[in-house]
């Protein structure tokens, strides 16, 4: 980084103050993700470096994956596939791998931003009712109830996380909130792994206190907490939220556009640290 003018980075790249200090020519950090918790935003701003992200273009892809994870967890699809592949499937049984229905159930969304809204719109098409956690009423194009976070965990049949990782949302899903959930409830996380206390979730699943969970993100990915790997009724995906050709191509294009803009002397679109005074 000693001579770099621009940096395009991925969400697993830790862009901290020490790295920024070793990059005296750096003018833009284009983070190929919506979240930017991997970048020391304050250090970049002090150094006059633009930080950009890639919102909007992955909304549909992530919302679609969230619905897929909800259905996979509710209908126990990974267990079913494993049974068929094992060669020991005994054939149809009345009580085999009984799951949870979706129609008529309540989806609780934590983080009613672009992706959260996309998930809600798709869930409504499946016959679900929508609740969301927010400190204020939101103007939404569909019916939805606003609840407190604790109330949402108690009432929702499916809780889906779509919030950024901040000091306030770290371990948002903890032992106390998992204890509020129904024994038939499902937890889905396509936001950031740090929003969930891995040990608390593994214990809740192992003790049957919630029905199932599905995770696309992990605290220290690509490493996975062994307690999660051993937990029953847990669907695991390798951070596939934006994994469509269209979404990933558009994310890369936004990063390229941001670099071109800054190095051409313009303020880029999708600037995260809007109060930054850019380096000349």
C-alpha positions in Angstrom: 0.0 0.0 0.0 3.0 2.3 0.2 2.5 3.7 -3.3 -1.2 2.9 -3.9 -3.7 5.7 -4.8 -6.8 3.5 -4.5 -7.8 0.3 -2.7 -10.6 -2.0 -3.7 -11.2 -4.4 -0.8 -13.5 -7.2 0.3 -15.5 -7.6 3.5 -12.9 -9.9 5.0 -10.1 -7.4 4.5 -9.4 -5.5 7.7 -8.6 -1.9 6.7 -7.4 -0.5 10.0 -5.6 2.6 11.2 -2.2 1.0 10.9 -2.7 0.0 7.3 -4.0 3.5 6.5 -1.0 5.1 8.1 1.2 3.0 5.7 -0.6 4.4 2.7 0.3 8.1 2.3 -1.0 8.4 -1.2 -4.3 6.6 -0.7 -7.3 8.6 -1.8 -10.2 6.1 -1.9 -11.1 2.8 -0.3 -13.8 1.1 -2.4 -15.4 -1.6 -0.2 -17.0 -4.3 -2.3 -19.9 -4.8 0.2 -22.8 -2.9 1.6 -21.5 -3.1 5.2 -18.2 -1.4 6.0 -17.5 -2.6 9.5 -14.2 -3.9 8.2 -12.9 -0.4 7.5 -11.8 2.1 10.2 -14.0 4.9 9.0 -12.8 7.5 11.5 -9.1 6.9 10.6 -9.9 7.1 6.8 -11.9 10.3 7.4 -9.0 11.9 9.3 -6.6 11.0 6.5 -8.9 12.5 3.9 -9.7 9.2 2.2 -13.1 8.5 0.6 -14.7 5.3 1.7 -17.5 3.9 -0.6 -19.7 0.8 -0.5 -22.0 -1.0 -2.9 -25.6 -0.6 -1.8 -28.8 -1.4 -3.9 -27.3 -3.7 -6.4 -27.3 -6.8 -4.1 -30.7 -6.1 -2.6 -32.7 -8.6 -4.7 -30.0 -11.3 -4.5 -29.8 -11.1 -0.7 -33.5 -10.9 -0.2 -34.0 -14.0 -2.4 -31.4 -15.9 -0.5 -33.1 -15.0 2.8 -36.4 -16.4 1.6 -34.5 -19.6 0.5 -33.0 -19.9 3.9 -36.3 -19.4 5.7 -37.9 -22.2 3.6 -34.9 -24.5 3.9 -34.9 -24.2 7.7 -38.7 -24.4 8.0 -38.9 -27.5 5.9 -35.7 -29.1 7.0 -34.3 -29.4 3.5 -30.6 -30.1 4.5 -31.7 -33.0 6.7 -33.8 -34.3 3.9 -31.0 -34.2 1.4 -28.6 -35.8 3.8 -31.1 -38.6 4.4 -31.5 -39.3 0.7 -27.8 -39.2 0.0 -27.0 -41.5 2.9 -28.7 -44.4 1.2 -30.7 -45.2 4.3 -34.0 -43.4 3.4 -36.7 -45.9 4.3 -39.3 -44.2 2.0 -42.2 -41.9 2.8 -43.3 -41.9 6.4 -46.2 -39.9 8.0 -43.9 -38.4 10.7 -40.7 -38.0 8.7 -38.9 -34.7 9.0 -41.9 -32.7 10.0 -41.3 -29.0 9.5 -43.0 -25.7 10.1 -45.5 -23.9 7.8 -44.9 -20.4 6.5 -48.2 -19.2 5.3 -50.1 -17.3 8.1 -47.0 -16.9 10.2 -45.3 -13.7 11.3 -41.9 -12.6 9.9 -40.1 -10.3 12.2 -37.4 -8.1 10.6 -34.6 -6.4 12.4 -33.2 -3.8 10.0 -36.0 -2.6 7.7 -33.7 -1.1 5.1 -33.5 -2.0 1.4 -32.8 -5.7 2.0 -35.3 -6.0 4.8 -38.0 -4.4 2.7 -37.1 -6.8 -0.2 -37.5 -9.7 2.1 -40.8 -8.4 3.5 -42.3 -8.0 0.0 -41.4 -11.5 -0.9 -42.6 -12.9 2.4 -46.0 -11.2 1.9 -46.3 -13.2 -1.4 -45.9 -16.3 0.7 -48.8 -15.3 2.9 -46.7 -14.1 5.9 -47.5 -11.1 8.1 -44.8 -8.6 8.7 -43.4 -7.0 11.9 -40.3 -4.9 12.3 -38.2 -3.5 15.1 -37.6 0.2 14.9 -37.6 3.2 17.3 -40.0 5.0 14.9 -42.7 4.3 12.5 -41.6 3.8 8.9 -43.5 4.7 5.8 -43.7 1.3 4.2 -45.5 0.3 1.0 -47.0 -2.8 2.7 -48.8 -3.5 6.0 -46.4 -4.1 8.9 -46.5 -3.8 12.7 -43.7 -1.9 14.5 -42.5 -3.7 17.7 -39.7 -3.3 20.2 -36.8 -5.7 19.7 -37.6 -7.8 22.7 -41.3 -7.9 21.7 -40.5 -8.9 18.1 -38.4 -11.8 19.3 -41.3 -13.0 21.5 -44.0 -12.6 18.8 -42.4 -13.5 15.5 -42.4 -17.0 14.0 -39.3 -16.2 11.9 -36.8 -13.5 13.0 -34.6 -12.3 10.1 -31.6 -10.0 10.7 -30.8 -7.2 8.2 -29.0 -4.7 10.4 -25.4 -3.4 10.1 -22.9 -4.6 12.7 -22.3 -1.8 15.2 -21.5 -1.8 18.9 -25.3 -1.7 19.5 -26.1 -4.7 17.3 -23.1 -6.9 18.3 -24.7 -10.0 19.9 -28.2 -8.5 19.4 -29.2 -12.2 19.4 -28.2 -13.3 22.8 -29.3 -15.8 25.4 -32.0 -13.6 26.7 -33.6 -12.8 23.3 -33.4 -16.5 22.2 -35.2 -17.4 25.5 -38.1 -15.1 24.4 -38.6 -16.9 21.1 -41.2 -19.5 20.5 -40.1 -23.2 20.5 -41.4 -23.3 16.9 -39.5 -20.2 15.8 -36.7 -19.8 13.3 -33.8 -17.4 13.3 -32.2 -16.3 10.0 -29.0 -14.1 9.7 -27.8 -12.7 6.4 -26.5 -9.5 7.9 -23.2 -9.9 9.9 -22.1 -12.8 12.0 -21.2 -10.7 15.0 -24.9 -9.9 15.4 -25.4 -13.4 16.9 -23.9 -14.9 20.0 -22.7 -18.2 18.5 -22.7 -20.1 21.8 -26.1 -18.9 22.8 -27.6 -19.9 19.5 -25.9 -23.4 19.5 -27.3 -24.0 23.0 -30.8 -22.9 22.1 -30.8 -25.3 19.1 -29.2 -28.1 21.0 -31.7 -27.9 23.8 -34.7 -27.5 21.4 -35.6 -24.1 22.7 -36.1 -22.8 19.1 -37.1 -24.9 16.1 -34.3 -24.0 13.6 -31.9 -21.4 12.4 -30.1 -20.5 9.1 -26.9 -18.5 8.9 -25.2 -17.1 5.8 -22.6 -15.1 7.8 -20.3 -15.9 10.7 -18.4 -14.0 13.4 -14.9 -15.0 12.3 -15.6 -16.3 8.8 -14.3 -18.4 7.1 -13.8 -20.1 10.5 -17.0 -21.5 12.0 -17.6 -21.9 15.7 -17.5 -25.7 16.3 -20.5 -25.4 18.5 -22.5 -24.2 15.5 -21.2 -27.1 13.3 -22.5 -29.5 15.9 -25.9 -27.8 16.4 -29.0 -29.6 15.1 -31.4 -28.0 12.6 -29.0 -25.3 11.5 -28.7 -24.4 7.9 -25.2 -23.1 7.0 -24.4 -21.2 3.8 -21.0 -19.7 2.8 -21.9 -16.0 2.6 -23.9 -16.4 -0.6 -26.2 -13.3 -0.1 -25.0 -11.4 -3.1 -23.8 -14.5 -5.1 -25.5 -14.0 -8.4 -23.6 -13.0 -11.6 -25.6 -9.8 -11.9 -25.1 -8.6 -8.3 -21.4 -9.4 -8.1 -20.7 -7.7 -11.5 -22.6 -4.6 -10.4 -20.7 -4.5 -7.1 -17.4 -4.7 -8.9 -18.6 -1.9 -11.3 -19.5 0.4 -8.4 -16.1 -0.1 -6.9 -14.4 0.8 -10.2 -16.7 3.8 -10.7 -15.7 5.1 -7.2 -12.0 4.8 -7.9 -12.4 6.5 -11.3 -14.4 9.3 -9.7 -12.0 10.1 -6.9 -8.8 9.8 -9.0 -10.5 12.2 -11.5 -11.1 14.8 -8.7 -14.8 14.1 -8.2 -16.7 13.0 -5.1 -17.9 9.4 -5.7 -21.4 8.1 -5.5 -22.1 5.8 -2.4 -19.7 7.9 -0.3 -20.0 6.5 3.3 -18.0 9.2 5.1 -19.8 12.2 3.7 -18.0 14.7 5.9 -14.5 13.8 4.6 -12.3 16.5 3.1 -10.7 14.5 0.3 -7.0 14.5 -0.3 -5.9 16.4 -3.3 
